[in-house]
């Protein structure tokens, strides 16, 4: 019997990882709201709502927001 590391699919199906993702999204949404960025907060909150069932979609939203932030930083320099 070989001990293999868990696959990405197995990790994504773990409920603890999903809960951590939801908490992370909610914290990010709260910080965005505190900073006055209501559009970003709404997107992150929406991603947190769908995260338990559609974790890949929530990761896509997070990745898109991060890519947009990175793009803005590159343009400002």
Order of alpha helices (4+ residues) and beta strands (2+ residues): alpha-alpha-alpha-alpha
